[in-house]
Amino acid sequence: MRGAGVPDEFITYMRSLVGRAIKFYSCFISYSFKDQEFADRLYADLQAKGVRCYLASKDIQVGASSMSR
């Protein structure tokens, strides 16, 4: 942010609002439930290579709203 001209005071202020790092996924795996086995294997292989992936069967708790995350 500093390289983009954002003032240090604003950067410090923004950190106080967040409290913890924001996690971003670099990969979203969309699949049919009939392909669950393949999706699970793909997810595991990508995670092992350090790629943060979102896979519904791993990342959504049953009954949880996506807005509560």
Phi, psi and omega per residue, in radians:
M1 nan -0.590 -3.135
R2 -1.077 -0.713 -3.132
G3 -1.147 -0.304 3.124
A4 -1.658 0.062 3.083
G5 1.606 0.188 3.122
V6 -1.325 2.251 -3.110
P7 -1.116 2.524 3.138
D8 -0.983 -0.657 -3.136
E9 -1.061 -0.701 3.138
F10 -1.198 -0.713 3.120
I11 -1.066 -0.771 3.111
T12 -1.087 -0.759 3.129
Y13 -1.090 -0.774 -3.118
M14 -1.082 -0.669 3.105
R15 -1.060 -0.638 -3.128
S16 -1.206 -0.433 3.133
L17 -1.369 -0.594 -3.050
V18 -1.407 -0.852 3.127
G19 1.434 -0.499 3.084
R20 -2.673 2.798 -3.101
A21 -1.096 2.493 3.069
I22 -1.473 2.262 -3.129
K23 -1.642 2.336 3.087
F24 -2.089 2.514 3.051
Y25 -1.678 2.453 3.096
S26 -1.754 -0.044 -3.109
C27 -2.576 2.331 3.058
F28 -2.057 2.095 -3.119
I29 -1.730 2.001 3.109
S30 -1.880 2.340 -3.038
Y31 -2.739 2.829 3.009
S32 -1.487 2.575 -3.139
F33 -1.054 -0.404 3.082
K34 -1.229 -0.270 3.104
D35 -1.811 0.345 -3.073
Q36 -0.969 -0.764 -3.106
E37 -1.063 -0.789 3.120
F38 -1.135 -0.756 3.140
A39 -1.066 -0.714 3.102
D40 -1.097 -0.738 -3.140
R41 -1.171 -0.744 3.103
L42 -1.075 -0.782 3.114
Y43 -1.014 -0.850 -3.127
A44 -1.086 -0.751 -3.140
D45 -1.141 -0.742 3.129
L46 -1.172 -0.734 3.102
Q47 -1.055 -0.697 -3.141
A48 -1.122 -0.448 3.111
K49 -1.595 0.052 3.094
G50 1.539 0.218 3.119
V51 -1.578 2.088 3.118
R52 -1.313 2.070 -3.076
C53 -2.078 2.639 3.016
Y54 -1.917 2.138 3.085
L55 -2.344 2.073 -3.011
A56 -0.892 -0.770 -3.079
S57 -1.146 -0.336 3.129
K58 -1.750 -0.537 -2.938
D59 -1.890 -0.132 3.098
I60 -1.949 2.241 3.061
Q61 -1.495 2.398 -3.131
V62 -0.987 2.240 3.128
G63 1.495 -0.078 -3.127
A64 -1.508 2.464 3.066
S65 -1.484 2.457 3.096
S66 -1.140 -0.340 3.132
M67 -1.343 -0.293 -3.101
S68 -1.525 -0.031 -3.081
R69 -1.485 nan nan
